[in-house]
Amino acid sequence: MSRITPLVAGNWKMNGMREQAAEIGKLAESLEKDPVDGVDVMICPPATLVMPFAELMKDNRIEIGGQDCHPLVSGAHTGDISAEMLADSGATAIIVGHSERRADHGETDALISEKAQATWRAGLVAIICVGETNGQRSYGLTLDVVRRQLKNAVPDGATAQNTIIAYEPVWAIGTGLTPTVEDVKKVHDDIRSVLVERFGSENGGGMRLLYGGSVKASNAAELMSVENVDGALVGGASLKADDFLGIINSYKS
Ligand code: 13P
């Protein structure tokens, strides 16, 4: 039995208007009526919805996270949002280094490391994403890529409390494709050993390792049962309460 409390987190990406409050309301209501013990639940909506969702969820156990932040506290950076602003809006965590930000905005591991440190500075938990592209995978480079990302994007001060690692193979995101459970186990075991070596057994061994990429209700139980998989980072299937509940329910004992 793992001593780590798993986390099922939804990344809404650039989806969601104010009316989607109904979905998170439905999610909260269902979890209240039919609780799933021993699992944490989080929704990371677009920045526009962080504050209303955090206010809506303040009396229940669903946490709200941001999807990105600027490394600095404030300043002349039009369009950017700081970790402190997300904290002020009620977020408790921020996703940094998602592959879509790496691809769309040219984010490097060095920048992602700065964003993770900004997240901690604001008192929030950094969900740091790693994962290989299809090309890298086809050359057998998965573990090399993930190790390099862990080395350069995860700052030295990472602890089991302030950091969550999300392994998201780029080729599995939004495609309906997933790695085999053997492949997920291989990568997660490797991530765990790298983290234990660098941060020690308490912090490296206690950090949550999420799997992300085409997680849905029909494959969640299998993926979540893999050793060293401590939850999921879910895109498309987190937008509808019923779909997301199906994933959370894979933790029902
Ligand atoms: P999908 O679940 O839509 O594949 O997205 C995964 C993801 O990118 C979560 O951050």
py3Dmol code that shows the C-alpha trace and the ligand (Angstrom):
import py3Dmol

protein = """\
ATOM      1  CA  MET A   1       0.000   0.000   0.000  1.00  0.00           C
ATOM      2  CA  SER A   2       1.408   3.337  -0.990  1.00  0.00           C
ATOM      3  CA  ARG A   3       1.553   6.018   1.740  1.00  0.00           C
ATOM      4  CA  ILE A   4       1.092   8.718  -0.911  1.00  0.00           C
ATOM      5  CA  THR A   5      -2.397  10.207  -1.244  1.00  0.00           C
ATOM      6  CA  PRO A   6      -3.178  10.149  -4.955  1.00  0.00           C
ATOM      7  CA  LEU A   7      -4.365  13.217  -6.843  1.00  0.00           C
ATOM      8  CA  VAL A   8      -6.720  13.343  -9.799  1.00  0.00           C
ATOM      9  CA  ALA A   9      -6.265  16.755 -11.404  1.00  0.00           C
ATOM     10  CA  GLY A  10      -8.142  18.149 -14.386  1.00  0.00           C
ATOM     11  CA  ASN A  11      -6.362  20.491 -16.797  1.00  0.00           C
ATOM     12  CA  TRP A  12      -9.056  22.382 -18.668  1.00  0.00           C
ATOM     13  CA  LYS A  13      -6.503  24.049 -20.975  1.00  0.00           C
ATOM     14  CA  MET A  14      -8.130  26.868 -23.019  1.00  0.00           C
ATOM     15  CA  ASN A  15     -11.659  25.623 -22.417  1.00  0.00           C
ATOM     16  CA  GLY A  16     -14.408  26.944 -20.210  1.00  0.00           C
ATOM     17  CA  MET A  17     -16.742  29.904 -19.836  1.00  0.00           C
ATOM     18  CA  ARG A  18     -18.410  31.035 -16.637  1.00  0.00           C
ATOM     19  CA  GLU A  19     -21.358  28.761 -17.339  1.00  0.00           C
ATOM     20  CA  GLN A  20     -19.055  25.744 -16.856  1.00  0.00           C
ATOM     21  CA  ALA A  21     -19.341  26.473 -13.149  1.00  0.00           C
ATOM     22  CA  ALA A  22     -22.288  24.095 -13.447  1.00  0.00           C
ATOM     23  CA  GLU A  23     -19.882  21.214 -14.196  1.00  0.00           C
ATOM     24  CA  ILE A  24     -17.660  21.849 -11.202  1.00  0.00           C
ATOM     25  CA  GLY A  25     -20.770  22.328  -9.071  1.00  0.00           C
ATOM     26  CA  LYS A  26     -22.057  18.957 -10.233  1.00  0.00           C
ATOM     27  CA  LEU A  27     -18.694  17.374  -9.520  1.00  0.00           C
ATOM     28  CA  ALA A  28     -18.632  18.773  -5.979  1.00  0.00           C
ATOM     29  CA  GLU A  29     -22.200  17.700  -5.340  1.00  0.00           C
ATOM     30  CA  SER A  30     -21.576  14.151  -6.544  1.00  0.00           C
ATOM     31  CA  LEU A  31     -18.430  13.828  -4.424  1.00  0.00           C
ATOM     32  CA  GLU A  32     -20.298  15.094  -1.409  1.00  0.00           C
ATOM     33  CA  LYS A  33     -23.121  12.595  -1.894  1.00  0.00           C
ATOM     34  CA  ASP A  34     -20.862   9.715  -2.782  1.00  0.00           C
ATOM     35  CA  PRO A  35     -17.365  10.486  -1.443  1.00  0.00           C
ATOM     36  CA  VAL A  36     -14.282   8.743  -2.761  1.00  0.00           C
ATOM     37  CA  ASP A  37     -11.952   8.571   0.219  1.00  0.00           C
ATOM     38  CA  GLY A  38      -8.201   8.723   0.027  1.00  0.00           C
ATOM     39  CA  VAL A  39      -7.897  10.719  -3.180  1.00  0.00           C
ATOM     40  CA  ASP A  40      -7.407  14.447  -3.706  1.00  0.00           C
ATOM     41  CA  VAL A  41      -9.241  16.218  -6.521  1.00  0.00           C
ATOM     42  CA  MET A  42      -8.210  19.379  -8.344  1.00  0.00           C
ATOM     43  CA  ILE A  43      -9.439  21.389 -11.325  1.00  0.00           C
ATOM     44  CA  CYS A  44      -7.089  23.752 -13.188  1.00  0.00           C
ATOM     45  CA  PRO A  45      -9.393  25.996 -15.215  1.00  0.00           C
ATOM     46  CA  PRO A  46      -8.281  28.862 -17.462  1.00  0.00           C
ATOM     47  CA  ALA A  47      -7.042  31.871 -15.454  1.00  0.00           C
ATOM     48  CA  THR A  48     -10.342  33.711 -15.941  1.00  0.00           C
ATOM     49  CA  LEU A  49     -12.150  31.038 -13.918  1.00  0.00           C
ATOM     50  CA  VAL A  50      -9.667  30.508 -11.096  1.00  0.00           C
ATOM     51  CA  MET A  51     -11.254  33.068  -8.771  1.00  0.00           C
ATOM     52  CA  PRO A  52     -14.930  32.229  -9.355  1.00  0.00           C
ATOM     53  CA  PHE A  53     -14.222  28.495  -9.109  1.00  0.00           C
ATOM     54  CA  ALA A  54     -12.097  28.910  -5.970  1.00  0.00           C
ATOM     55  CA  GLU A  55     -14.909  30.898  -4.368  1.00  0.00           C
ATOM     56  CA  LEU A  56     -17.458  28.329  -5.396  1.00  0.00           C
ATOM     57  CA  MET A  57     -15.323  25.478  -4.017  1.00  0.00           C
ATOM     58  CA  LYS A  58     -14.144  27.125  -0.816  1.00  0.00           C
ATOM     59  CA  ASP A  59     -16.282  24.922   1.415  1.00  0.00           C
ATOM     60  CA  ASN A  60     -15.481  21.612  -0.171  1.00  0.00           C
ATOM     61  CA  ARG A  61     -12.505  19.478  -0.989  1.00  0.00           C
ATOM     62  CA  ILE A  62     -11.972  20.274  -4.651  1.00  0.00           C
ATOM     63  CA  GLU A  63      -8.817  22.333  -5.065  1.00  0.00           C
ATOM     64  CA  ILE A  64      -8.287  24.886  -7.814  1.00  0.00           C
ATOM     65  CA  GLY A  65      -5.020  25.279  -9.710  1.00  0.00           C
ATOM     66  CA  GLY A  66      -3.528  27.536 -12.370  1.00  0.00           C
ATOM     67  CA  GLN A  67      -2.096  26.350 -15.699  1.00  0.00           C
ATOM     68  CA  ASP A  68       0.985  28.566 -15.949  1.00  0.00           C
ATOM     69  CA  CYS A  69       2.653  31.573 -14.334  1.00  0.00           C
ATOM     70  CA  HIS A  70       5.344  34.154 -15.016  1.00  0.00           C
ATOM     71  CA  PRO A  71       8.573  33.757 -13.002  1.00  0.00           C
ATOM     72  CA  LEU A  72       8.367  37.296 -11.556  1.00  0.00           C
ATOM     73  CA  VAL A  73       6.000  38.700  -8.919  1.00  0.00           C
ATOM     74  CA  SER A  74       4.860  41.705 -10.972  1.00  0.00           C
ATOM     75  CA  GLY A  75       6.048  44.167 -13.603  1.00  0.00           C
ATOM     76  CA  ALA A  76       5.824  45.184 -17.248  1.00  0.00           C
ATOM     77  CA  HIS A  77       4.832  41.810 -18.729  1.00  0.00           C
ATOM     78  CA  THR A  78       1.627  42.353 -20.660  1.00  0.00           C
ATOM     79  CA  GLY A  79      -0.710  39.391 -20.643  1.00  0.00           C
ATOM     80  CA  ASP A  80       1.223  37.431 -18.040  1.00  0.00           C
ATOM     81  CA  ILE A  81       0.027  36.325 -14.619  1.00  0.00           C
ATOM     82  CA  SER A  82       2.226  35.808 -11.560  1.00  0.00           C
ATOM     83  CA  ALA A  83       2.074  32.919  -9.118  1.00  0.00           C
ATOM     84  CA  GLU A  84       1.164  35.440  -6.406  1.00  0.00           C
ATOM     85  CA  MET A  85      -1.858  36.559  -8.462  1.00  0.00           C
ATOM     86  CA  LEU A  86      -3.030  32.966  -8.802  1.00  0.00           C
ATOM     87  CA  ALA A  87      -2.547  32.454  -5.054  1.00  0.00           C
ATOM     88  CA  ASP A  88      -4.495  35.664  -4.428  1.00  0.00           C
ATOM     89  CA  SER A  89      -7.292  34.254  -6.627  1.00  0.00           C
ATOM     90  CA  GLY A  90      -7.521  31.088  -4.548  1.00  0.00           C
ATOM     91  CA  ALA A  91      -5.305  28.637  -6.453  1.00  0.00           C
ATOM     92  CA  THR A  92      -3.339  26.117  -4.403  1.00  0.00           C
ATOM     93  CA  ALA A  93      -1.166  24.752  -7.219  1.00  0.00           C
ATOM     94  CA  ILE A  94       0.140  25.692 -10.668  1.00  0.00           C
ATOM     95  CA  ILE A  95       0.941  23.445 -13.620  1.00  0.00           C
ATOM     96  CA  VAL A  96       4.309  24.434 -15.093  1.00  0.00           C
ATOM     97  CA  GLY A  97       6.098  23.114 -18.169  1.00  0.00           C
ATOM     98  CA  HIS A  98       3.125  21.533 -19.890  1.00  0.00           C
ATOM     99  CA  SER A  99       4.197  20.253 -23.309  1.00  0.00           C
ATOM    100  CA  GLU A 100       1.696  22.603 -24.970  1.00  0.00           C
ATOM    101  CA  ARG A 101       3.508  25.554 -23.396  1.00  0.00           C
ATOM    102  CA  ARG A 102       6.863  24.082 -24.353  1.00  0.00           C
ATOM    103  CA  ALA A 103       5.607  23.723 -27.962  1.00  0.00           C
ATOM    104  CA  ASP A 104       3.448  26.864 -28.325  1.00  0.00           C
ATOM    105  CA  HIS A 105       5.659  29.269 -26.371  1.00  0.00           C
ATOM    106  CA  GLY A 106       9.114  27.727 -26.696  1.00  0.00           C
ATOM    107  CA  GLU A 107       9.404  27.187 -22.943  1.00  0.00           C
ATOM    108  CA  THR A 108      12.729  25.698 -21.881  1.00  0.00           C
ATOM    109  CA  ASP A 109      13.558  23.569 -18.850  1.00  0.00           C
ATOM    110  CA  ALA A 110      15.422  26.567 -17.383  1.00  0.00           C
ATOM    111  CA  LEU A 111      12.334  28.783 -17.638  1.00  0.00           C
ATOM    112  CA  ILE A 112      10.134  26.021 -16.226  1.00  0.00           C
ATOM    113  CA  SER A 113      12.493  25.725 -13.257  1.00  0.00           C
ATOM    114  CA  GLU A 114      12.095  29.478 -12.645  1.00  0.00           C
ATOM    115  CA  LYS A 115       8.314  29.120 -12.845  1.00  0.00           C
ATOM    116  CA  ALA A 116       8.387  26.248 -10.334  1.00  0.00           C
ATOM    117  CA  GLN A 117      10.415  28.421  -7.945  1.00  0.00           C
ATOM    118  CA  ALA A 118       7.929  31.269  -8.469  1.00  0.00           C
ATOM    119  CA  THR A 119       5.127  28.849  -7.584  1.00  0.00           C
ATOM    120  CA  TRP A 120       6.858  27.949  -4.310  1.00  0.00           C
ATOM    121  CA  ARG A 121       7.593  31.618  -3.581  1.00  0.00           C
ATOM    122  CA  ALA A 122       3.830  32.195  -3.695  1.00  0.00           C
ATOM    123  CA  GLY A 123       3.306  29.285  -1.303  1.00  0.00           C
ATOM    124  CA  LEU A 124       1.760  27.003  -3.929  1.00  0.00           C
ATOM    125  CA  VAL A 125       2.474  23.498  -5.188  1.00  0.00           C
ATOM    126  CA  ALA A 126       4.232  23.159  -8.557  1.00  0.00           C
ATOM    127  CA  ILE A 127       2.949  20.445 -10.884  1.00  0.00           C
ATOM    128  CA  ILE A 128       5.958  20.046 -13.173  1.00  0.00           C
ATOM    129  CA  CYS A 129       5.296  18.256 -16.487  1.00  0.00           C
ATOM    130  CA  VAL A 130       7.755  16.045 -18.336  1.00  0.00           C
ATOM    131  CA  GLY A 131       7.373  13.707 -21.297  1.00  0.00           C
ATOM    132  CA  GLU A 132       8.828  12.680 -24.625  1.00  0.00           C
ATOM    133  CA  THR A 133       7.570  13.362 -28.145  1.00  0.00           C
ATOM    134  CA  ASN A 134       6.672  10.596 -30.558  1.00  0.00           C
ATOM    135  CA  GLY A 135       9.944  11.105 -32.439  1.00  0.00           C
ATOM    136  CA  GLN A 136      12.015  10.833 -29.272  1.00  0.00           C
ATOM    137  CA  ARG A 137      10.103   7.719 -28.293  1.00  0.00           C
ATOM    138  CA  SER A 138      10.660   6.099 -31.671  1.00  0.00           C
ATOM    139  CA  TYR A 139      14.416   6.594 -31.218  1.00  0.00           C
ATOM    140  CA  GLY A 140      14.242   4.929 -27.799  1.00  0.00           C
ATOM    141  CA  LEU A 141      15.030   8.200 -26.036  1.00  0.00           C
ATOM    142  CA  THR A 142      12.123   8.311 -23.569  1.00  0.00           C
ATOM    143  CA  LEU A 143      14.107   7.801 -20.373  1.00  0.00           C
ATOM    144  CA  ASP A 144      16.930  10.109 -21.531  1.00  0.00           C
ATOM    145  CA  VAL A 145      14.475  12.910 -22.313  1.00  0.00           C
ATOM    146  CA  VAL A 146      12.538  12.534 -19.077  1.00  0.00           C
ATOM    147  CA  ARG A 147      15.740  12.382 -16.996  1.00  0.00           C
ATOM    148  CA  ARG A 148      17.068  15.520 -18.676  1.00  0.00           C
ATOM    149  CA  GLN A 149      13.783  17.350 -18.059  1.00  0.00           C
ATOM    150  CA  LEU A 150      13.754  16.274 -14.412  1.00  0.00           C
ATOM    151  CA  LYS A 151      17.348  17.399 -13.963  1.00  0.00           C
ATOM    152  CA  ASN A 152      16.845  20.829 -15.514  1.00  0.00           C
ATOM    153  CA  ALA A 153      13.196  21.722 -14.870  1.00  0.00           C
ATOM    154  CA  VAL A 154      12.874  20.517 -11.267  1.00  0.00           C
ATOM    155  CA  PRO A 155      14.684  22.983  -8.977  1.00  0.00           C
ATOM    156  CA  ASP A 156      16.880  21.896  -6.072  1.00  0.00           C
ATOM    157  CA  GLY A 157      14.357  22.857  -3.394  1.00  0.00           C
ATOM    158  CA  ALA A 158      11.728  20.317  -4.459  1.00  0.00           C
ATOM    159  CA  THR A 159      10.006  18.480  -1.615  1.00  0.00           C
ATOM    160  CA  ALA A 160       7.190  15.958  -1.344  1.00  0.00           C
ATOM    161  CA  GLN A 161       4.949  18.840  -0.232  1.00  0.00           C
ATOM    162  CA  ASN A 162       5.784  21.551  -2.766  1.00  0.00           C
ATOM    163  CA  THR A 163       6.151  19.506  -5.952  1.00  0.00           C
ATOM    164  CA  ILE A 164       4.179  17.033  -8.028  1.00  0.00           C
ATOM    165  CA  ILE A 165       5.636  15.503 -11.192  1.00  0.00           C
ATOM    166  CA  ALA A 166       3.332  14.754 -14.123  1.00  0.00           C
ATOM    167  CA  TYR A 167       4.608  12.338 -16.772  1.00  0.00           C
ATOM    168  CA  GLU A 168       2.742  13.167 -19.958  1.00  0.00           C
ATOM    169  CA  PRO A 169       4.038  11.520 -23.128  1.00  0.00           C
ATOM    170  CA  VAL A 170       3.373  14.193 -25.763  1.00  0.00           C
ATOM    171  CA  TRP A 171       2.137  11.623 -28.286  1.00  0.00           C
ATOM    172  CA  ALA A 172      -0.521  10.399 -25.834  1.00  0.00           C
ATOM    173  CA  ILE A 173      -2.058  13.830 -25.210  1.00  0.00           C
ATOM    174  CA  GLY A 174      -5.441  14.238 -26.841  1.00  0.00           C
ATOM    175  CA  THR A 175      -4.847  11.312 -29.207  1.00  0.00           C
ATOM    176  CA  GLY A 176      -6.643   8.460 -27.456  1.00  0.00           C
ATOM    177  CA  LEU A 177      -3.310   6.616 -27.431  1.00  0.00           C
ATOM    178  CA  THR A 178      -1.736   5.517 -24.161  1.00  0.00           C
ATOM    179  CA  PRO A 179       1.483   3.694 -23.359  1.00  0.00           C
ATOM    180  CA  THR A 180       1.163   0.111 -22.175  1.00  0.00           C
ATOM    181  CA  VAL A 181       1.039  -0.338 -18.402  1.00  0.00           C
ATOM    182  CA  GLU A 182       4.509  -1.889 -18.666  1.00  0.00           C
ATOM    183  CA  ASP A 183       5.814   1.277 -20.338  1.00  0.00           C
ATOM    184  CA  VAL A 184       4.117   3.530 -17.803  1.00  0.00           C
ATOM    185  CA  LYS A 185       5.631   1.462 -14.996  1.00  0.00           C
ATOM    186  CA  LYS A 186       9.084   1.605 -16.565  1.00  0.00           C
ATOM    187  CA  VAL A 187       9.024   5.412 -16.845  1.00  0.00           C
ATOM    188  CA  HIS A 188       7.435   6.029 -13.438  1.00  0.00           C
ATOM    189  CA  ASP A 189       9.868   3.644 -11.715  1.00  0.00           C
ATOM    190  CA  ASP A 190      12.724   5.474 -13.387  1.00  0.00           C
ATOM    191  CA  ILE A 191      11.362   8.894 -12.351  1.00  0.00           C
ATOM    192  CA  ARG A 192      10.987   7.629  -8.784  1.00  0.00           C
ATOM    193  CA  SER A 193      14.564   6.384  -8.626  1.00  0.00           C
ATOM    194  CA  VAL A 194      15.926   9.651 -10.074  1.00  0.00           C
ATOM    195  CA  LEU A 195      13.937  11.650  -7.500  1.00  0.00           C
ATOM    196  CA  VAL A 196      14.961   9.445  -4.565  1.00  0.00           C
ATOM    197  CA  GLU A 197      18.598   9.707  -5.591  1.00  0.00           C
ATOM    198  CA  ARG A 198      18.428  13.499  -5.849  1.00  0.00           C
ATOM    199  CA  PHE A 199      16.006  14.459  -3.077  1.00  0.00           C
ATOM    200  CA  GLY A 200      16.277  11.518  -0.666  1.00  0.00           C
ATOM    201  CA  SER A 201      13.781   8.849   0.274  1.00  0.00           C
ATOM    202  CA  GLU A 202      11.439  11.140   2.208  1.00  0.00           C
ATOM    203  CA  ASN A 203      11.053  13.851  -0.431  1.00  0.00           C
ATOM    204  CA  GLY A 204      11.929  11.957  -3.616  1.00  0.00           C
ATOM    205  CA  GLY A 205      10.040   8.919  -2.373  1.00  0.00           C
ATOM    206  CA  GLY A 206       7.031  10.958  -1.241  1.00  0.00           C
ATOM    207  CA  MET A 207       6.533  13.204  -4.272  1.00  0.00           C
ATOM    208  CA  ARG A 208       3.355  12.460  -6.199  1.00  0.00           C
ATOM    209  CA  LEU A 209       3.899  11.151  -9.737  1.00  0.00           C
ATOM    210  CA  LEU A 210       0.890  11.675 -11.984  1.00  0.00           C
ATOM    211  CA  TYR A 211       0.347  10.061 -15.361  1.00  0.00           C
ATOM    212  CA  GLY A 212      -1.287  12.193 -18.063  1.00  0.00           C
ATOM    213  CA  GLY A 213      -2.282  11.555 -21.673  1.00  0.00           C
ATOM    214  CA  SER A 214      -5.676  10.235 -22.818  1.00  0.00           C
ATOM    215  CA  VAL A 215      -6.759   9.138 -19.350  1.00  0.00           C
ATOM    216  CA  LYS A 216     -10.455   8.326 -19.363  1.00  0.00           C
ATOM    217  CA  ALA A 217     -12.918   6.399 -17.215  1.00  0.00           C
ATOM    218  CA  SER A 218     -12.373   3.223 -19.240  1.00  0.00           C
ATOM    219  CA  ASN A 219      -8.577   3.075 -18.783  1.00  0.00           C
ATOM    220  CA  ALA A 220      -8.132   4.895 -15.449  1.00  0.00           C
ATOM    221  CA  ALA A 221      -8.357   1.864 -13.150  1.00  0.00           C
ATOM    222  CA  GLU A 222      -5.646   0.044 -15.095  1.00  0.00           C
ATOM    223  CA  LEU A 223      -3.320   3.066 -15.331  1.00  0.00           C
ATOM    224  CA  MET A 224      -3.871   4.162 -11.723  1.00  0.00           C
ATOM    225  CA  SER A 225      -3.061   0.689 -10.407  1.00  0.00           C
ATOM    226  CA  VAL A 226       0.497   0.863 -11.749  1.00  0.00           C
ATOM    227  CA  GLU A 227       3.129   1.135  -9.031  1.00  0.00           C
ATOM    228  CA  ASN A 228       4.492   4.673  -8.689  1.00  0.00           C
ATOM    229  CA  VAL A 229       1.473   6.173 -10.434  1.00  0.00           C
ATOM    230  CA  ASP A 230      -0.034   8.415  -7.766  1.00  0.00           C
ATOM    231  CA  GLY A 231      -2.880   9.871  -9.774  1.00  0.00           C
ATOM    232  CA  ALA A 232      -3.669  11.464 -13.096  1.00  0.00           C
ATOM    233  CA  LEU A 233      -3.480  14.765 -14.928  1.00  0.00           C
ATOM    234  CA  VAL A 234      -6.523  14.701 -17.164  1.00  0.00           C
ATOM    235  CA  GLY A 235      -7.300  16.949 -20.126  1.00  0.00           C
ATOM    236  CA  GLY A 236     -10.400  16.315 -22.258  1.00  0.00           C
ATOM    237  CA  ALA A 237     -12.069  13.905 -19.850  1.00  0.00           C
ATOM    238  CA  SER A 238     -11.984  16.479 -17.026  1.00  0.00           C
ATOM    239  CA  LEU A 239     -14.340  18.920 -18.756  1.00  0.00           C
ATOM    240  CA  LYS A 240     -17.512  17.015 -17.991  1.00  0.00           C
ATOM    241  CA  ALA A 241     -18.296  16.113 -14.386  1.00  0.00           C
ATOM    242  CA  ASP A 242     -19.545  12.629 -15.272  1.00  0.00           C
ATOM    243  CA  ASP A 243     -16.416  11.726 -17.262  1.00  0.00           C
ATOM    244  CA  PHE A 244     -14.116  13.088 -14.573  1.00  0.00           C
ATOM    245  CA  LEU A 245     -16.042  11.287 -11.827  1.00  0.00           C
ATOM    246  CA  GLY A 246     -15.551   8.052 -13.732  1.00  0.00           C
ATOM    247  CA  ILE A 247     -11.788   8.573 -13.378  1.00  0.00           C
ATOM    248  CA  ILE A 248     -11.951   9.608  -9.709  1.00  0.00           C
ATOM    249  CA  ASN A 249     -14.108   6.526  -9.036  1.00  0.00           C
ATOM    250  CA  SER A 250     -11.243   4.271 -10.119  1.00  0.00           C
ATOM    251  CA  TYR A 251      -9.935   4.970  -6.588  1.00  0.00           C
ATOM    252  CA  LYS A 252     -13.063   3.615  -4.972  1.00  0.00           C
ATOM    253  CA  SER A 253     -12.159   0.752  -2.685  1.00  0.00           C
TER     254      SER A 253
END
"""
ligand_1 = """\
10
13P
P -5.802 14.571 -22.543
O -6.301 13.908 -21.288
O -6.864 15.342 -23.262
O -5.032 13.632 -23.401
O -4.743 15.706 -22.060
C -3.759 15.370 -21.150
C -3.074 16.611 -20.703
O -2.395 17.257 -21.466
C -3.290 17.034 -19.302
O -2.399 18.040 -18.942
"""
view = py3Dmol.view(width=600, height=400)
view.addModel(protein, "pdb")
view.setStyle({"model": 0}, {"cartoon": {"style": "trace"}})
view.addModel(ligand_1, "xyz")
view.setStyle({"model": 1}, {"stick": {}})
view.zoomTo()
view.show()
